[in-house]
Amino acid sequence: MDLPHVMRAVEISEPGGPEVLRVTERPVPVPGPGKVVIRLAWAGVNRPDALQRSGAYDPPEGASDLPGLEGSGTIAAVGPGVTRWAVGDRVCALFPGGAYAEHALCAADHVLPVPEGMGLREAACLPETFFTVWSNVFMRGGLQAGERFLVHGGSSGIGTTAIQLAHAFGARVFATAGSAEKCAACAQLGAKRAINYREEDFVKILRAEGGADLILDMVGGEYLPRNLKALAEDGRLVQIAFLQGPKVAVNFAPLMVRRLTITGSTLRPQSDAAKAAIARDLERAVWPLLAAGRVAPVMDSEFPIEGAAEAHARMESSVHIGKIVLKIAA
């Protein structure tokens, strides 16, 4: 292993706003059994990074305290027992933390090859978003071809991924977004109907269509009872975040009468084995779609590693469409 001893990284100096992110120097991690170190070229910027920065989302035990849950680059070192990957392989990976750095440690089973024909910049945007969407919409939510699927926040990284994957697998896709421009982007990606939530009632629209068989929601708060009204008989609601808060009063009588299901998950705290299973499923079912160009990450903007604060500010402003990335290596 020919690893440097020190690397540049973005740390959270204290809980707070984007301004608390600062570039510092840290020791380069060394891989133990079943682990690899990736020399990062790009890192994806995600909402959980901002939650961690604000002090609301602690990293799992044993994970890096640095933000960053996804990235791409080349294998820099492999630990004992790792046979699939070799130094120099071009990869992207799901990290438990630490991807806002020149080198990051990762479980070898959470690493995937860069899809054929795709650059490292785009590949950095795949892991966190595609792991989340695939595990919740398809593995947990059980979306089937022909079903009506509603995703809130359709222009976000999660939303643009969910629209494309649901459309590719034959679902009828509906999406909410907050502007005409964002709605147009959702429609271009495959949404049958893009709903401007500032001007239209998604409950009324979905009920007129027969109700949603599956809803993917990251808003929470007062959306929860409205989502239940928008579901079809035997419909499923999958909750993955709570931008409007996790607590709300709900009447469970309609849930029982209409046989509705509420479920949800967060990705980061799941076991290494669970994440490895998602990775295997993605490589089998989704990576061929990426290689064929049928699905692709929607890119919003890029920032240098020194611009992590500006990247977070843009994400939290919600003006972006698609993914924001940090350029780690020149």
C-alpha positions, -999 to +999 in steps of 0.1 A: +000+000+000+014+033-010-009+057+009+001+092+020+000+099+057-021+131+056-050+143+035-072+173+030-108+169+044-138+190+052-147+188+089-176+201+109-160+226+133-191+228+155-228+222+149-244+250+129-250+264+094-229+259+063-202+283+075-191+257+101-176+235+073-139+240+069-110+224+051-085+208+075-058+180+074-065+145+087-046+112+088-053+090+058-073+059+069-058+024+066-081-005+056-088-034+079-103-067+070-130-065+044-124-027+039-109-006+011-096+030+010-108+050-020-088+080-034-118+103-041-122+124-072-158+136-064-182+134-035-220+138-036-237+163-014-269+151+004-295+163+029-281+139+056-248+158+054-266+190+063-284+173+091-251+160+105-236+194+102-264+210+122-260+184+150-292+165+142-278+133+127-248+117+144-226+092+125-229+055+134-205+041+160-171+036+144-178+058+114-158+089+104-170+121+120-164+138+086-195+143+064-200+126+031-220+095+023-211+089-014-183+094-038-162+081-066-126+076-074-100+048-076-091+021-051-060+032-032-056+003-009-073-030+000-075-047+034-071-084+042-097-106+026-107-083-002-106-101-035-129-083-059-111-049-059-076-040-069-056-008-066-065+015-095-100+002-101-125+030-109-154+028-084-182+046-066-192+037-031-216+042-002-198+055+028-209+056+065-193+090+065-160+106+055-164+112+018-156+149+020-120+140+019-092+130-004-093+094+009-121+075+026-126+041+042-154+019+030-167-017+033-156-035+001-192-049-003-205-013-005-184-005-035-197-007-071-179-003-104-184+029-123-211+021-149-197+016-184-195+049-203-201+071-172-176+096-158-165+098-122-184+131-117-217+114-124-208+082-107-203+101-074-240+108-074-252+072-076-247+054-043-266+074-016-295+082-039-298+049-058-293+028-026-321+049-009-345+048-038-340+011-047-343-001-012-374+019-003-394+020-036-387-014-049-373-037-020-395-022+008-423-006-012-427-033-038-434-011-067-447-030-097-452-022-134-485-005-140-489+009-105-494+046-098-463+060-080-461+094-064-428+109-052-426+142-034-397+165-040-394+153-076-366+177-086-343+166-057-316+141-061-338+114-046-368+126-067-351+126-100-337+092-094-371+078-082-389+092-113-364+076-137-363+042-120-401+039-115-406+049-151-380+025-164-397-004-145-431+004-160-449+024-132-471+054-139-452+082-122-465+114-105-443+139-088-446+171-068-423+201-072-424+238-063-420+256-096-429+254-133-393+248-141-390+219-116-422+204-128-410+205-164-378+187-154-399+160-136-420+155-168-389+153-190-376+125-167-407+104-171-434+117-148-469+113-163-480+142-142-459+168-125-478+187-097-468+222-086-476+219-049-478+257-046-507+258-070-524+224-070-536+198-045-518+165-050-545+147-030-573+158-054-552+149-085-542+115-073-577+106-061-590+115-095-565+090-110-577+062-087-551+069-059-515+062-056-504+026-050-471+038-036-459+072-022-423+080-014-422+110+010-394+130+026-416+159+037-435+145+067-454+168+090-488+177+076-481+157+044-486+125+063-524+126+066-527+140+031-506+112+018-530+087+034-559+104+017-540+102-017-534+065-015-555+039-033-570+009-015-542-013-002-517+016-009-483+019+007-466+050+021-428+049+025-413+076+046-376+084+043-373+119+059-392+146+077-384+180+064-415+193+081-411+173+113-416+137+125-447+143+147-483+147+135-518+136+146-532+108+123-566+092+122-559+055+119-595+044+112-592+050+074-558+032+074-576+001+088-607+003+066-587+009+034-559-016+044-531+010+040-494+004+049-470+029+064-434+020+065-400+037+062-363+035+067-331+054+069-300+040+051-270+050+072-278+031+104-285-002+086-261-031+089-232-037+066-249-069+054-281-050+046-262-024+026-243-052+008-275-068-002-288-035-017-255-031-036-258-066-051-294-059-062-285-026-077-256-040-097-279-068-111-310-047-118-300-011-122-264-009-133-273-022-168-298+006-172-271+031-163-247+016-188-273+017-215-281+054-208-317+046-199-312+061-164-287+088-154-281+112-125-294+147-131-265+171-124-272+205-109-238+220-099-203+214-087-181+231-061-145+227-052-137+210-019-131+245-004-167+254-015-184+229+007-202+256+026-216+271-006-227+237-018-246+232+014-262+266+011-274+258-024-288+225-013-307+240+016-321+268-005-339+241-026-333+260-058-313+231-072-326+204-097-308+171-092-274+165-076-247+188-062-211+175-061-178+184-046-147+182-067-122+165-044-092+160-067-079+184-093 
